[in-house]
Amino acid sequence: MQRRFSKSMRAAAIVVAATLVLSACATVTDGTPSVQVAPNATLNVVGDSGQAFDTTVKNAISDVLAFWKINYPSIMNGASLPPLKGGFFSVDGQEVLDSGVVKGPAAKEGCLARSAKTIVNNAFFCFVDDSIAWDRNQDHLVPVLAEKYGPLLIALAFAHEFGHALQYRTGNYKLDLPTIDFESQADCAAGAFLDFVQKNQAPHFRATPEELDQALNGYLQVRDSTPTSPDDISHGNGFDRLSAIDDGVLHGPKFCFAKDYFNRKFTERPFVSDTDYLTGGNETLAQVLDPRPIATDGSGGGGLQPDLNRFWKAAAKSISKDWTDVKIAEAPHPKCGASATSEFGYCPDDNTVYYSKSIAEQAYNSLADKSVDPTTHKVTLLENQPADFALGTLFAVGWGLAVRHQLFKRSNDGPDALLAASCYTGAYAKDINIANGDAAHPFILSPPDMDEATSAMLNLVGQNNTYGARGTTGLQRIQSFVKGYQGGLSVC
């Protein structure tokens, strides 16, 4: 039988506002940037509350505009950046829910004039009148996420929305393409802006590596829910979104708005069976830790560890080398742990990946998610959701370190080793991320698993009780994972 990893299905009562799915990524923060190096922006915002939340939004938009004033000529043959004709609008989404209308001057905003409730739990660029609007209510999605994930998230969110404004200016929005293509390009634009922040060139925002990883965790929260059909795909899963940000960071604005950007491939896909849908495809924790092959009669076996050995045995053979199967063993502490607190690690002396019961449980229940009450529209952030391939990713990184030791006799110390193992993990994920298994792929991923792997790369892999960060950031580990997924073993 096919064995798929997957996160648990969301309860039927959990509803995400359709406007968020269709039109925008929402995230901002209540507070000020961690280091503000310029006076607060004086951007004119209709409905400006005057509170810290809107002040931070204005600082974010101001920095995004500063970035594109510099870089817009490079994507539009030297032309200067045109201002937004429709302006900026801050709206209290709860007041809209209570009254059914947008009150005051904000009612003239193009998209809100057509549908007032579009603003609820949302932030968007409106193609109707070239404007940007957001819901500032503290119980709604935009502020709730940003309060949790920090100031930089607001800048990334509005850099994404301004990416849509750029599509309006370049004419790309007229192309007959799936929604996910446009959302991905806007994510790439956000990544290009993020590089601007990382180089300390943004007037209002600076970010430590820890704050950057926190913001990326917030961006994972605006991923699509696993679709039930291809028609439900809009923004992309977490891997698709962060890989687009990565492209913007690495390659810059011209790459994001080049004509061939829309040739990219996406990993988001719907469930392919009722069983997968109803169960979420989750293996139990015991199954993930079961080192036996999957029994053909369904009587047992986890499948992950034998499949990792299958993949690496074939890879070793392709370069005329031998592979010795890696084993797993439960122990409170690996014999060769990365630190005194390590509970997960690969030991080359006995070719074994060791794990403790507690770290396995933590990794298995590690995914962050959110729910939106369908009646009140208030947002609740969820922690410790099932994520079996997050644990699977930790094992895959261990196998990646085994590759360095067995096939190339290289050290497993330092950042290079961890980034290489992350890259190898991406290549393995690509091999098994298919909709239907076959004789060569008895073990495959379920649709949500790429989110779980991305989350694990950002968070679990660098923890002191697993492999340790070794001087790497979450973004760097994700970049290596994306590199291996997109380029295969030869780029690792």
C-alpha positions in Angstrom: 0.0 0.0 0.0 1.1 3.6 -0.4 2.1 5.3 2.8 1.8 9.0 2.9 2.9 11.5 5.5 0.5 14.5 6.1 -0.7 16.9 8.7 -4.1 16.4 10.3 -7.2 17.7 8.5 -8.5 21.0 9.8 -11.9 20.7 11.6 -14.8 21.5 9.4 -15.7 24.5 11.5 -12.4 26.2 10.6 -13.1 28.7 7.9 -10.6 31.1 6.3 -12.0 34.3 4.7 -12.4 33.8 1.0 -11.1 37.2 0.2 -7.8 36.3 1.8 -7.5 33.3 -0.4 -8.5 35.2 -3.5 -6.8 38.5 -3.1 -4.1 39.0 -0.6 -1.6 37.9 2.0 -2.4 39.5 5.3 0.1 40.2 8.1 1.1 43.2 10.1 2.3 44.0 13.6 1.2 46.1 16.5 4.3 48.0 17.4 7.4 49.5 15.9 10.2 48.0 14.0 12.9 46.4 16.1 15.4 49.2 15.1 13.9 52.3 13.6 16.5 54.4 11.8 14.2 57.1 10.3 11.3 59.2 11.7 7.8 57.6 11.3 6.5 57.8 7.8 4.0 60.6 7.0 2.1 58.6 4.4 -1.5 59.8 3.9 -3.8 56.9 4.9 -7.6 57.2 4.8 -9.0 56.0 8.1 -5.6 56.2 9.8 -6.2 55.2 13.5 -3.1 57.0 14.7 -2.2 54.0 16.7 1.0 52.0 16.6 -0.4 49.4 14.3 -1.2 51.8 11.5 2.1 53.6 12.1 4.0 50.4 11.5 2.0 49.7 8.4 2.8 53.2 7.1 6.5 52.7 7.8 6.4 49.4 5.9 4.6 50.8 2.9 7.0 53.8 2.9 10.0 51.5 2.8 8.5 49.4 0.1 7.9 52.5 -2.0 11.5 53.6 -1.4 12.8 50.3 -2.6 10.7 50.3 -5.8 11.5 54.0 -6.6 15.1 52.7 -6.9 14.4 49.5 -8.6 11.3 50.1 -10.8 13.4 51.6 -13.7 15.3 48.3 -13.9 12.0 46.4 -14.7 10.4 49.1 -16.9 13.1 50.3 -19.2 14.1 53.2 -17.1 10.6 54.6 -16.3 9.9 56.2 -12.9 7.6 54.5 -10.5 4.0 55.9 -10.8 2.3 56.7 -7.5 -0.8 54.7 -6.4 -3.7 56.7 -7.8 -6.3 55.2 -5.3 -4.3 55.7 -2.2 -4.2 53.7 1.1 -7.1 52.7 3.4 -7.1 51.5 7.0 -10.5 49.9 8.0 -11.8 48.3 11.1 -13.2 45.0 9.9 -15.3 44.4 12.9 -17.2 47.7 12.3 -17.9 46.5 8.8 -19.2 43.2 10.1 -21.4 45.0 12.6 -22.9 47.5 10.2 -22.6 45.7 6.9 -21.0 48.8 5.3 -17.7 50.7 5.2 -18.3 54.1 6.8 -16.7 57.4 6.0 -14.2 58.2 3.2 -12.9 54.6 3.0 -16.2 53.6 1.4 -15.0 55.1 -1.8 -12.1 52.6 -2.1 -12.7 50.7 -5.4 -13.0 47.1 -4.0 -14.8 48.1 -0.9 -17.4 50.0 -2.9 -18.2 46.7 -4.6 -18.1 44.5 -1.5 -17.6 45.9 1.9 -16.9 42.6 3.6 -13.9 42.1 1.3 -11.8 43.9 4.0 -12.5 41.4 6.8 -9.4 39.4 7.8 -7.7 40.8 4.8 -5.1 43.1 3.2 -5.1 43.6 -0.5 -4.1 45.6 -3.6 -7.2 46.7 -5.5 -7.0 46.6 -9.3 -10.2 48.6 -9.6 -8.7 51.9 -8.5 -5.0 51.2 -7.8 -5.2 51.2 -4.0 -4.1 49.2 -1.0 -6.4 48.5 2.0 -6.2 46.5 5.2 -8.2 45.4 8.2 -6.7 46.8 11.4 -9.0 45.1 13.9 -6.8 43.6 16.6 -8.8 40.3 16.7 -8.6 39.8 13.0 -6.0 38.0 10.9 -3.6 40.8 9.9 -2.8 42.1 13.4 -3.1 38.7 15.2 -0.5 37.1 13.0 1.9 40.1 13.2 1.6 40.4 16.9 2.8 36.8 17.1 5.5 36.9 14.4 7.0 40.4 14.7 7.4 43.7 12.8 9.2 42.4 9.8 6.2 40.4 8.8 4.2 43.6 8.1 6.9 44.8 5.7 6.9 41.4 3.8 3.1 41.4 3.7 2.9 44.9 2.1 5.8 44.2 -0.1 3.7 41.3 -1.5 0.7 43.6 -1.9 2.8 46.1 -3.7 4.0 43.3 -6.0 0.4 43.2 -7.3 0.6 47.0 -7.8 3.6 46.3 -10.0 1.7 43.8 -12.0 -0.9 46.5 -12.6 1.9 48.8 -13.8 3.7 46.3 -16.0 0.5 44.9 -17.5 1.2 41.4 -16.2 -2.2 41.2 -14.5 -3.8 41.0 -18.0 -2.1 37.7 -18.7 -4.3 34.6 -18.8 -2.6 32.7 -16.0 -3.7 30.8 -12.8 -3.9 32.9 -9.6 -0.9 31.2 -8.1 1.4 32.6 -10.8 0.5 36.1 -9.8 0.7 35.4 -6.1 4.1 33.8 -6.6 5.4 36.8 -8.5 4.3 39.1 -5.7 6.0 36.8 -3.2 9.2 37.1 -5.2 8.8 40.9 -5.1 8.6 40.6 -1.3 11.8 38.6 -1.3 13.6 41.2 -3.4 12.5 43.8 -0.8 13.7 41.5 2.0 17.2 41.6 0.6 16.9 45.4 0.8 16.1 45.0 4.5 18.9 42.5 5.1 21.4 44.9 3.6 20.3 47.6 6.1 19.1 49.8 3.3 15.4 50.1 4.4 14.7 53.4 6.2 12.5 52.0 9.0 13.4 48.3 9.3 16.3 46.3 10.5 16.1 42.6 11.4 18.3 40.1 13.3 18.5 36.6 11.8 16.1 35.5 14.6 13.6 38.2 13.7 13.8 37.2 10.1 13.1 33.5 10.8 10.2 34.7 13.0 8.8 36.7 10.1 9.1 33.7 7.7 7.2 31.6 10.2 4.5 34.2 10.0 4.5 34.0 6.2 4.0 30.2 6.5 0.7 31.0 8.2 -0.7 32.6 5.1 -0.2 29.5 3.0 -3.2 27.9 1.3 -5.1 25.3 3.2 -4.6 21.9 1.4 -7.0 22.2 -1.6 -9.7 19.7 -2.2 -9.5 20.3 -6.0 -7.1 22.2 -8.3 -9.6 25.0 -8.4 -8.9 25.8 -4.8 -5.3 26.6 -5.4 -4.6 30.3 -5.0 -1.4 31.5 -3.2 0.5 28.3 -2.9 1.6 26.1 0.0 4.2 27.2 2.4 7.1 25.7 0.3 5.9 27.5 -2.8 5.6 30.8 -1.0 8.9 30.7 0.8 10.7 29.4 -2.3 9.4 32.4 -4.2 10.6 34.7 -1.5 14.0 32.9 -1.7 14.1 33.6 -5.4 13.6 37.3 -4.8 16.3 37.4 -2.1 18.8 35.6 -4.3 18.0 37.0 -7.7 16.4 40.5 -7.2 13.7 42.5 -8.9 14.6 41.9 -12.5 14.4 38.1 -12.0 10.9 38.5 -10.4 9.5 40.5 -13.3 11.3 38.8 -16.2 9.1 37.4 -18.9 10.0 33.8 -18.1 9.2 34.0 -14.4 5.8 32.4 -15.0 7.5 29.2 -16.2 8.0 28.0 -12.6 6.5 24.8 -11.2 4.5 24.6 -8.0 4.2 21.8 -5.4 0.7 22.5 -4.1 -1.8 19.8 -5.1 -5.1 18.5 -3.7 -5.7 15.2 -2.0 -6.2 12.3 -4.5 -8.3 10.0 -2.4 -11.1 10.1 0.1 -9.0 8.2 2.6 -6.2 10.7 2.3 -8.7 13.5 2.7 -10.6 12.0 5.7 -7.5 11.0 7.6 -5.1 13.7 6.5 -2.8 10.9 5.4 -1.0 11.0 8.7 1.1 8.1 9.8 1.0 7.7 13.6 4.1 8.6 15.6 4.7 4.9 16.1 4.6 4.3 12.3 7.0 7.1 11.6 9.4 5.5 14.1 8.9 2.0 12.8 12.0 1.1 10.8 10.4 -1.8 9.0 9.3 -1.7 5.3 5.6 -1.3 4.7 4.0 -4.7 4.9 2.1 -5.6 1.7 -0.8 -6.9 3.8 -1.1 -3.7 5.7 0.0 -5.3 9.0 2.8 -2.9 9.9 5.9 -1.1 8.9 6.5 2.6 8.7 8.3 2.9 5.4 10.4 6.0 5.8 13.7 4.6 6.9 13.7 1.8 4.2 12.7 4.4 1.6 15.6 6.7 2.6 17.9 3.8 2.2 16.3 2.9 -1.2 16.9 6.5 -2.4 20.5 6.8 -1.3 21.5 3.3 -2.4 20.3 4.2 -5.9 22.1 7.6 -5.7 25.3 6.0 -4.6 25.1 3.5 -7.4 24.8 6.3 -9.9 28.2 7.5 -8.9 29.7 4.0 -8.7 29.8 3.9 -4.9 28.4 1.6 -2.3 25.8 2.5 0.3 25.5 0.9 3.8 22.0 1.2 5.1 21.6 3.7 7.9 19.8 2.5 11.1 17.7 4.3 13.7 17.8 3.8 17.5 16.0 5.4 20.4 18.3 6.9 23.1 18.1 9.8 25.4 21.2 11.3 23.8 23.1 10.4 20.6 26.6 9.1 21.2 27.9 11.9 19.1 25.3 14.7 19.7 25.9 18.2 18.4 25.6 19.5 21.9 25.2 18.5 25.5 21.4 18.9 25.1 21.2 17.0 21.8 18.4 14.4 21.5 18.6 13.8 17.7 21.7 13.2 15.6 23.6 11.0 13.2 26.6 9.0 14.5 29.0 8.0 11.7 30.9 5.4 13.9 27.9 3.1 14.0 26.0 4.6 11.0 22.9 5.3 13.2 20.5 8.1 13.6 19.6 8.4 17.3 16.4 10.1 18.6 14.8 10.5 22.0 11.1 9.8 22.6 10.5 13.4 23.7 12.1 15.1 20.7 10.2 12.7 18.4 7.0 13.7 20.0 7.8 17.4 19.8 8.7 17.2 16.2 5.7 15.1 15.3 3.4 17.8 16.9 5.2 20.9 15.7 3.2 22.6 13.0 1.7 26.1 13.5 -1.7 26.8 12.0 -4.7 29.2 12.5 -8.4 29.0 12.6 -11.1 31.7 11.9 -14.4 31.5 13.7 -17.0 31.4 11.0 -19.4 33.5 13.1 -17.3 36.1 14.8 -14.4 36.0 12.2 -11.9 36.2 15.1 -8.6 34.5 14.5 -7.0 31.9 16.8 -3.4 30.8 16.3 -2.9 27.0 16.8 0.3 25.5 18.0 1.7 21.9 18.1 -0.4 20.5 15.3 0.4 17.1 13.9 3.2 17.2 11.3 4.6 13.7 10.7 6.9 14.8 7.9 8.4 17.4 10.1 9.8 14.5 12.1 10.5 12.7 8.8 12.5 15.7 7.8 14.7 15.4 10.9 15.5 11.8 9.9 16.1 12.8 6.3 18.7 15.3 7.4 20.4 12.5 9.4 20.6 10.5 6.2 22.1 13.6 4.5 24.9 13.7 7.0 25.4 10.0 6.4 25.8 10.8 2.7 28.7 13.2 3.5 30.4 10.6 5.7 29.8 7.5 3.6 30.1 8.7 0.0 32.4 11.7 0.3 34.4 11.2 3.6 33.6 14.8 4.6 33.2 16.3 8.1 29.8 16.6 9.6 30.8 19.5 11.7 30.0 23.2 10.9 27.5 25.0 8.7 28.6 23.4 5.4 27.6 20.0 6.6 24.1 21.1 7.8 23.4 23.0 4.7 24.5 20.1 2.5 22.3 17.7 4.5 19.4 20.2 4.0 20.0 20.2 0.3 20.1 16.4 0.1 16.8 16.4 2.1 15.3 18.6 -0.6 16.4 16.3 -3.3 14.9 13.3 -1.5 11.6 15.2 -1.0 11.4 15.9 -4.7 11.7 12.2 -5.4 8.8 11.2 -3.3 6.5 14.2 -3.7 4.3 12.6 -6.3 0.5 12.2 -6.3 0.5 8.4 -6.9 3.0 5.8 -5.9 4.4 3.1 -8.1 6.7 0.1 -7.9 9.7 2.5 -7.6 8.0 4.7 -5.1 6.1 2.7 -2.5 6.4 5.6 0.0 5.2 9.0 -1.1 4.2 12.4 0.4 0.8 13.7 1.0 0.0 17.3 -0.2 0.6 19.1 3.1 4.0 17.5 3.7 6.0 20.2 1.9 4.7 22.7 4.5 5.8 20.4 7.3 9.3 20.0 5.7 9.6 23.7 5.3 8.6 24.4 8.9 11.0 21.8 10.1 13.9 23.4 8.1 13.0 26.8 9.5 12.7 25.6 13.1 13.4 22.1 14.2 16.6 21.3 12.3 18.5 24.2 13.9 17.4 23.6 17.5 20.0 22.8 20.1 18.3 19.6 21.0 18.5 18.4 17.4 21.3 19.2 15.0 22.1 22.6 16.2 22.1 25.7 14.0 25.9 25.5 13.5 25.9 29.2 12.5 23.1 28.8 9.9 19.8 30.7 9.9 16.4 29.2 9.1 16.4 31.1 5.8 19.7 29.6 4.8 18.5 26.1 5.6 15.3 26.7 3.6 17.4 28.0 0.7 19.5 24.8 0.8 16.3 22.7 0.9 14.8 24.6 -2.0 18.1 24.3 -3.9 18.1 20.5 -3.6 14.4 20.2 -4.4 14.6 22.3 -7.5 18.1 21.3 -8.7 18.6 17.7 -7.6 21.6 16.0 -6.0 24.1 17.5 -8.5 23.7 21.0 -7.0 24.2 19.8 -3.4 
